[in-house]
């Protein structure tokens, strides 16, 4: 049977989980409720925001006109070439 390469990773995870459970088991009920309420708030209050914000129709049309002009001037790359360049620069090929 082959060795399990993820065994150590799982064991570390279980150690963290076991330590967390042991810590919670040693806490008074009042403190456990505080931890529960706090962690619940973390999940309920996370609302990802769009970092770009909405664009008006005029902004979209202006960007499109700029893009077309740059394309006509030869300032654009073929998408396949651009992706290959990114792969090369990040060591994927």
ZADREN-654734 format. One record per residue (C-alpha): residue in three letters; chain; x, y, z. Coordinates in steps of 0.25 Angstrom, whole numbers, plus 2048, in hexadecimal, padded with zeros to 3 digits. Each point is the difference from the previous one (the first is absolute). Layout:
// ZADREN-654734
REC, res, chain, px, py, pz
REC, ALA, A, X, Y, Z .
...
//
This chain:
// ZADREN-654734
REC, res, chain, px, py, pz
REC, UNK, A, 800, 800, 800 .
REC, UNK, A, 805, 80E, 7FC .
REC, UNK, A, 803, 80A, 80B .
REC, UNK, A, 7F6, 80B, 802 .
REC, UNK, A, 806, 80D, 7FD .
REC, UNK, A, 7F5, 808, 806 .
REC, UNK, A, 800, 7F9, 80D .
REC, UNK, A, 809, 80A, 807 .
REC, UNK, A, 7F7, 80B, 7FB .
REC, UNK, A, 7F4, 7FA, 806 .
REC, UNK, A, 807, 7FD, 80D .
REC, UNK, A, 804, 80E, 802 .
REC, UNK, A, 7F1, 804, 7FC .
REC, UNK, A, 7FB, 7F7, 80B .
REC, UNK, A, 80A, 805, 80A .
REC, UNK, A, 7FB, 80E, 7FE .
REC, UNK, A, 7F1, 7FB, 800 .
REC, UNK, A, 803, 7F8, 80D .
REC, UNK, A, 807, 80B, 807 .
REC, UNK, A, 7F4, 809, 7FC .
REC, UNK, A, 7F6, 7F6, 805 .
REC, UNK, A, 808, 7FE, 80D .
REC, UNK, A, 800, 80F, 802 .
REC, UNK, A, 7F1, 802, 7FE .
REC, UNK, A, 7FE, 7F4, 80A .
REC, UNK, A, 807, 807, 80B .
REC, UNK, A, 7F9, 80D, 7FE .
REC, UNK, A, 7F4, 804, 809 .
REC, UNK, A, 7F3, 800, 7F8 .
REC, UNK, A, 7FF, 80F, 800 .
REC, UNK, A, 80D, 801, 7F9 .
REC, UNK, A, 7FC, 7F5, 7F6 .
REC, UNK, A, 7F4, 808, 7FD .
REC, UNK, A, 808, 80D, 7FE .
REC, UNK, A, 809, 7F8, 7F6 .
REC, UNK, A, 7F4, 7FB, 7F9 .
REC, UNK, A, 7FA, 80E, 7FE .
REC, UNK, A, 80D, 806, 7FC .
REC, UNK, A, 803, 7F5, 7F5 .
REC, UNK, A, 7F2, 801, 7FB .
REC, UNK, A, 801, 80F, 7FE .
REC, UNK, A, 80D, 7FE, 7F8 .
REC, UNK, A, 7F8, 7F7, 7F6 .
REC, UNK, A, 7F3, 809, 800 .
REC, UNK, A, 807, 80D, 7FE .
REC, UNK, A, 80A, 7FD, 7F5 .
REC, UNK, A, 7FA, 807, 7F4 .
REC, UNK, A, 80A, 800, 7F4 .
REC, UNK, A, 800, 80E, 7F9 .
REC, UNK, A, 803, 803, 7F2 .
REC, UNK, A, 80D, 807, 800 .
REC, UNK, A, 7FD, 806, 7F2 .
REC, UNK, A, 7F2, 806, 802 .
REC, UNK, A, 7F5, 801, 7F6 .
REC, UNK, A, 803, 807, 7F3 .
REC, UNK, A, 7F7, 809, 7F8 .
REC, UNK, A, 7FC, 7FE, 7F2 .
REC, UNK, A, 809, 80C, 7FC .
REC, UNK, A, 80C, 7FA, 807 .
REC, UNK, A, 7FE, 7F2, 7F9 .
REC, UNK, A, 7FF, 807, 7F3 .
REC, UNK, A, 80C, 809, 802 .
REC, UNK, A, 808, 7F4, 804 .
REC, UNK, A, 7FB, 7F8, 7F4 .
REC, UNK, A, 804, 80C, 7F7 .
REC, UNK, A, 80E, 801, 806 .
REC, UNK, A, 802, 7F0, 7FF .
REC, UNK, A, 7FC, 801, 7F1 .
REC, UNK, A, 809, 80B, 7FD .
REC, UNK, A, 80C, 7F9, 807 .
REC, UNK, A, 7FD, 7F4, 7F8 .
REC, UNK, A, 800, 807, 7F3 .
REC, UNK, A, 80E, 806, 804 .
REC, UNK, A, 805, 7F2, 802 .
REC, UNK, A, 801, 802, 80F .
REC, UNK, A, 7F9, 7F3, 804 .
REC, UNK, A, 805, 7F1, 801 .
REC, UNK, A, 7F9, 7F4, 7FB .
REC, UNK, A, 7FA, 7F9, 80C .
REC, UNK, A, 807, 7F3, 7FE .
REC, UNK, A, 80D, 808, 7FF .
REC, UNK, A, 7FD, 807, 80D .
REC, UNK, A, 7FC, 7F4, 808 .
REC, UNK, A, 80D, 7F8, 7FB .
REC, UNK, A, 808, 80C, 804 .
REC, UNK, A, 7FA, 800, 80E .
REC, UNK, A, 802, 7F1, 801 .
REC, UNK, A, 80F, 802, 7FD .
REC, UNK, A, 802, 80C, 809 .
REC, UNK, A, 7FA, 7F8, 80C .
REC, UNK, A, 808, 7F3, 7FD .
REC, UNK, A, 7F4, 7F7, 7FB .
REC, UNK, A, 807, 7FD, 7F3 .
//
